[in-house]
């Protein structure tokens, strides 16, 4: 359920969209981002109806006429290496269709030397197009024009959860099958009422789509992905003793914030019980909470914080155990660990979305996620203290390694089915209230990004024109600044 203030922004968005006011699109994006940040809903039908109405008023209906099922478009908001599943799907579409129009929903270029640029160079049946436009309406019209020019039979969409321009444009398209690649199955995204079918990567996402988004189970298919690994692994140097057992984890910091800092406390307990263990974290985002915790720990000299790295394979090779993040696990990182032959384990707690086995394989019986805290600590201790145990566990995971051939086979089955899911819905129990409560805690106690989202989407004028938001924003900003200054003065830091 949306909070009172978020609901006001949603109402404002819907009203402006109905009156054909372009600022309604900004409000819609803001409402979508806030809903995602707080995980306060999984589907906002009134917002989607507003976006559909805006598209009808702006453009009407765009018809795409194609009799060639082997010509498709791929609309991608990112076109970045290791961002979502851009590389996996671009490769697959090039392998499975005669012609692929790769429509990038951002300004050019695609960086030279990137994995995506190499894929484009390798396949002769892909043509790249960039969405143009200086404002919202121009971007919407550009997406529509590009899709019409392709005469594609189907468009596969790889979008951010708040991709309002793409959602509006797609809602106007007729005669074109629209498939959403569900890369954020655990949270809110736009388009549940707009797409013809959906491809996720685990059973959890399918169950959530049916229960919370109102999507028919035969419209949601599951296609488990695989990691894109470098052809050559470069050595990664860590400043740790040669005898150290290296525990590695990594993600955006929000994945380890929440549940009263339970992830930090678990790692701290494990380090205390194993004097030869070192913990390495490669993260992006806001590290202040991370640094603050470890600066107070007796184990701070055995904790290394790294920034984002392009040599993730080298870092995995240097570590001994991959520890999944909590309270949100990392699916792609789990795949990396398994594919690179490392033992992987994570604490799951009460959250069904942390069942990492579901991402690897539908029948995976390797002990990758553990619900009981004591059992998790005990298992971690066993891995740290025994190289044999680590090898055994790594081998138990290794049989579930997936590659592009597995992905190609499974996609072929989806394609042959006419994009109809025939598998029965799995009996996955999801505690929605617990998940939403977790997100609320992360935002209120750990992140506090909601006000920044409002400023970035609606501008300072919104804050200054609304007394309630002005007082709230400046009070929170002053408190944040005070905490940052106190932290820097105290010189708390992690090596």
Buried (B, 14 or more C-beta within 10 A) or exposed (E): EBBEBBBBBBBBBBEBBBEEBBBBBBBBBBBBBBBBBBBBBBBBEEBBBBBBBBBBEBBEEBEBEBEEEEBBBBBBBBBBBBBBBBBBBBBBBBBBBEBBBBBBBEEEEBEEEBBBBEBBEEBEEBEBBBBBBEEBBEBBBBBBBBBBEBBBBBBBBBBBBBBBBBBBBBBBBEEBBBBBBBBBBBBBBBBBBBBEBBBBBBBBBBBBBBBBBEBEBBBBBBBBBBBBBEEEBEEBEBEBEEEBBBBBBBBBBBBBBBBEBBBBBBBBBBBEBBEBBBBBBBBEBBBBBBBBBBBEBEBBEBBBBBEEEEBBBBBBBBBBBBBBBBBBBBBBBBBBBBBBBBBBBBBBBEBBBBBBBBBBBEEBEBBBBBEEBEEBBEBBBEBBBEEEBBEEBBEBBBEBBBEBEBBEEBBEEBBEEEBEBEEEBEEBEBEEEEBBBBBBBBBEEBBBBBBBBBBEBBEEEBBEEBEEBBEBBEEBBEEBEEEEEEBEEEEBBBE
